[in-house]
Amino acid sequence: MSIRNGLPALDLLVGFESAARHLSFTKAGDELYLTQSAVSRQIKELEDQLGVALFERRNRALALNEAVQQFYAAAAQVLTTMRAATDRLRTSSGKRRPLSVTTTNSFAALWLIPRLSGFTEAHPEVDVRITAQTRVQDLERDGLDVALRHGPASLAGPNATRLFGEKVFPVCSPKLMRDKKRPLREPGDLKYHCLLQYDDPDGRHPWLHWKTWLEVERIADLRPAGTLSFSGYEQIIPAALAGHGVALGRSPLVKDLLSSKELVAPFTTTADPARAYFAIVAKNAAARPEVAAFVDWLKREAAKR
């Protein structure tokens, strides 16, 4: 296929930029909500248009030669410029630009969304768009305004706003506490119960593992009555509410459920994973008054006890 006006198709550049940045068709597909084969077809079409092979395959890994690296840098800059220009055009046309927020599924479901009406009622003129996923997105490149992220302070960045820290401790439905045949008076009593486990085969979130908590309590050899594993933390808490077992609660995310007594904490001991929740604002969104208002609202909500 020939190139019109000497330029490749923009949609093909989007796929190439993502694949080149990740050096992975699979990761590019995850980012763009495409299959790996769809990304591969886009790259092949772009290579046909350019008459150049874009990726070198080395020991089952992808690489870019120097000329393609320069093409990648130019493509990335073009896409960033186009996104910024698109936002400015929409704003100048009088069309309301949404306030775009990215965060994790669990934080969105268990903390942000239950409180969000407090912001939207105070600012009905602001349209809010929430993107919830585990992948960390680039705010400027992906056209996002605010990221709500969880991690150590060292990775949050100098301009991040700390919202609150986190403590991890067992929680369960009150009805489990009333079961006289299966007591829950001390951590060792967990052997009578099913533990609701976060499925993390790569071990990227050790602070959410029962294994870690049990080691801290010096009962690493405890064998529970059973386990139920879930791919997302936002699935674990509904399972705990339904009485399916004991979960590891995360202090900001289960705070309201503890206050309403829908969940209870059977023990007083907690673990502190030395991580916190932060609000990070995109550089190109920092001057927008609705973004500042949203961050101020977040800080007020986070300060409530």
C-alpha positions, 0 to 999 in steps of 0.5 A, spaced: 500 500 500 502 506 498 503 512 502 498 518 501 501 525 501 508 522 503 505 520 510 503 514 513 496 513 516 495 516 523 492 510 526 498 505 524 502 510 527 498 509 534 500 502 534 507 503 532 508 508 537 505 503 543 509 497 540 516 501 540 515 504 547 513 497 550 518 493 545 512 488 545 506 487 541 502 484 546 503 490 551 501 494 546 495 490 545 493 491 552 494 498 552 490 499 545 485 494 547 487 490 541 489 483 540 496 481 539 495 479 532 491 486 530 497 490 533 502 485 528 497 486 522 498 494 523 505 494 524 505 489 517 501 494 514 505 500 516 512 496 514 508 495 507 507 503 506 514 505 508 518 499 505 522 498 511 522 493 517 521 496 523 522 491 528 528 487 529 527 480 533 533 478 537 532 472 542 525 472 542 525 480 544 524 486 539 529 491 538 529 498 534 535 500 530 538 507 530 534 509 524 527 506 527 528 509 534 529 516 530 522 515 527 519 512 533 521 519 537 518 523 531 512 519 531 511 520 539 512 527 538 507 528 533 501 524 537 503 528 543 502 534 539 496 532 536 492 530 542 494 537 545 491 540 539 485 536 539 484 538 546 485 545 545 480 545 539 475 542 543 475 547 548 475 553 543 469 550 540 465 551 547 465 543 548 466 541 555 472 538 556 471 532 561 475 531 567 479 525 566 481 521 572 485 514 572 486 509 578 486 502 580 479 498 579 479 497 587 480 504 589 475 506 584 470 501 586 471 501 594 473 509 595 472 514 589 465 512 586 462 511 593 464 519 594 464 522 587 457 525 588 460 530 593 464 533 588 459 532 582 453 535 586 458 541 588 461 542 581 455 540 576 458 544 570 464 539 570 464 532 566 468 527 570 471 521 566 474 515 570 478 510 567 479 504 572 485 499 570 491 496 573 496 499 568 499 505 569 498 510 564 502 516 562 498 522 563 500 527 558 500 521 552 494 518 554 490 525 555 489 524 562 488 529 567 489 526 574 492 519 576 490 516 583 496 511 584 498 507 590 505 506 592 511 508 595 513 515 596 519 514 592 515 513 586 510 518 586 514 524 584 516 530 587 509 534 585 504 528 588 499 530 593 499 524 598 492 523 600 493 517 606 497 511 608 495 504 608 494 499 613 492 491 612 489 487 617 483 481 617 476 483 616 470 479 615 462 479 615 459 479 622 456 473 622 463 469 622 464 472 628 458 469 631 459 462 629 461 459 636 464 452 632 469 457 628 472 462 633 475 468 631 478 471 637 486 471 635 490 470 629 491 462 630 483 461 629 484 463 622 485 455 621 478 454 622 476 459 616 476 460 609 481 465 607 480 470 601 486 471 597 488 476 592 491 472 586 498 474 584 502 469 581 508 474 579 508 476 586 508 483 585 503 485 590 506 481 596 503 486 602 496 483 599 498 476 600 496 472 606 502 469 606 506 475 608 501 477 614 501 470 617 509 471 617 508 478 620 504 474 626 509 469 626 504 463 624 507 462 617 505 455 618 498 456 619 493 452 614 486 455 613 480 451 612 480 453 605 482 459 600 478 462 595 482 466 590 480 472 586 484 476 580 482 483 583 481 486 590 475 489 588 472 482 588 475 480 594 471 485 599 464 483 596 466 476 597 467 478 605 461 481 605 457 475 603 460 471 608 465 467 604 471 468 608 476 472 611 479 478 607 485 482 608 482 489 609 486 495 606 484 501 611 482 507 606 478 502 602 474 498 607 473 504 612 466 506 610 464 498 611 467 498 618 464 504 620 457 501 618 459 495 621 458 491 614 465 488 616 468 487 622 476 487 624 476 481 629 484 482 631 487 489 633 494 487 629 495 491 623 501 491 618 504 497 615 506 496 608 509 503 607 505 505 601 500 510 600 495 513 595 497 519 591 494 524 587 498 526 581 496 532 576 498 532 569 503 538 567 498 540 561 492 540 566 495 543 572 492 550 570 485 548 569 480 550 575 476 544 575 482 540 576 485 544 582 478 543 585 478 536 584 484 535 588 482 540 593 476 535 594 480 529 594 484 532 600 478 534 604 475 527 603 482 523 605 482 528 611 475 525 614 476 520 619 
